Structure formats: structure tokens, C-alpha cells
Amino acid sequence: MSEIKQEAIDQFEMTCFSIVAQVGSARSCYLEAITCAENGDFEAARKLIDEGNVVFNAGHDAHMKLLQQEASGEELPFRIILLHAEDQLMSAEGFRILAERFITVYQRMGAST
């Protein structure tokens, strides 16, 4: 591997930390949305899903930029933090899917009682 400037490594790591923070916030929104739906507050649940989607998309976009950099031939460093960021990204996406399903189920349960 050719030498990568420390500044580029620092920027790469900051991008990874940014992904972790953004998708972590999204996951928190999705979990809170489930709690709101469980309590019958579907409007708040939907707002939290929307809020989570905004920060999730920001994290996803940052990840996509890294993929585009590598695809264009830029040599990126390997760091465990990138694996963690990708794991958190996928976890948040799974929580979003489940949160949306829970909201639907809780709405149906409320409609049938």
C-alpha cells in the first residue's frame, strides 16, 4: 500500500465517526418511534421515523462518498472504524424497517379494539 497522507487518514476516520454518530441517532429515533406507537402516539412515531430518515440518509451519503472515492481509484486506508460504521449503518436500516412495521401493527391493533 502506498503512503497515505496523515491528513487524508484523519479525514477518513472523521467520516467514519460521522457515519457512526448519524446512524446511531437515526437508530435512536426509530426505537423511540416504536415506543410512541406502543403508546398510541402515531403522529409522534411518524415524525421520529422522518427525523431518523434525515440523519440516516446523511450517514448513508457519507458512506456512499467513501465508496465513490475508492471506485474512482483513490486509495483509502483500512480501519476497523469503517467496519463499525458499516455495521451501525446496516443495524439502523434494520431498525427502521422494524419500526415502520411495529407502527403499522400498533395502528391495526388500535383500530381493532
KACORNOR-V377377 format. One record per residue. RES is the residue in one small letter. PSI is psi in degrees with one decimal (* if undefined). Layout:
RES_PSI, RES_PSI
This chain:
m_131.3, s_163.0, e_134.9, i_132.1, k_143.5, q_-36.1, e_-41.4, a_-39.2, i_-44.6, d_-42.7, q_-42.0, f_-48.1, e_-39.1, m_-37.3, t_-43.0, c_-45.1, f_-36.7, s_-43.0, i_-48.0, v_-46.5, a_-44.5, q_-48.0, v_-25.1, g_-41.1, s_-40.2, a_-46.0, r_-40.3, s_-41.7, c_-43.1, y_-41.1, l_-40.9, e_-33.8, a_-39.1, i_-43.6, t_-42.8, c_-43.7, a_-40.6, e_-34.0, n_5.0, g_6.1, d_79.6, f_-29.4, e_-45.6, a_-38.0, a_-46.1, r_-38.3, k_-39.5, l_-37.1, i_-46.1, d_-44.5, e_-43.8, g_-39.3, n_-36.2, v_-49.0, v_-32.4, f_-45.6, n_-35.3, a_-42.5, g_-41.5, h_-42.3, d_-40.7, a_-40.3, h_-42.5, m_-37.8, k_-38.9, l_-42.7, l_-40.5, q_-38.5, q_-48.3, e_-40.8, a_-28.7, s_4.9, g_-2.2, e_133.2, e_118.8, l_147.5, p_154.0, f_127.5, r_142.9, i_-30.1, i_-29.7, l_-41.4, l_-41.9, h_-44.0, a_-43.9, e_-38.2, d_-44.5, q_-36.8, l_-48.7, m_-36.7, s_-45.9, a_-39.0, e_-40.9, g_-41.6, f_-36.4, r_-46.6, i_-46.1, l_-40.3, a_-43.1, e_-38.8, r_-42.9, f_-42.6, i_-45.9, t_-45.2, v_-46.0, y_-36.1, q_-43.5, r_-40.4, m_-40.3, g_-34.5, a_-27.3, s_-6.3, t_*
